[in-house]
Amino acid sequence: MADPTTTETGAVSAPAAVAPAAAVPAPAAVRAKPAKTIDAGKQANRRIGVRLVIYTVATHAFAGFILLLFELGNRNK
């Protein structure tokens, strides 16, 4: 039974072009480097790294402050 979602009319079409055998992926040493991230005409890679460091330091400082509150609250028992 034929698939009702296809739109094939039964006409025979020409065979698709066969890719040449020489179309082998290039070795890793020959491949081009990935493009750098550009944001408003400036490289964003460095800004992303700086932001990552800032967020990491801020998160650890906040967690340290919360732990300090728990320690100070535990002393008043």
Beta strands, then each sheet from edge to edge (+ up, - down):
strand 1: 38-39
strand 2: 42-43
sheet 1: 1+ 2-
end
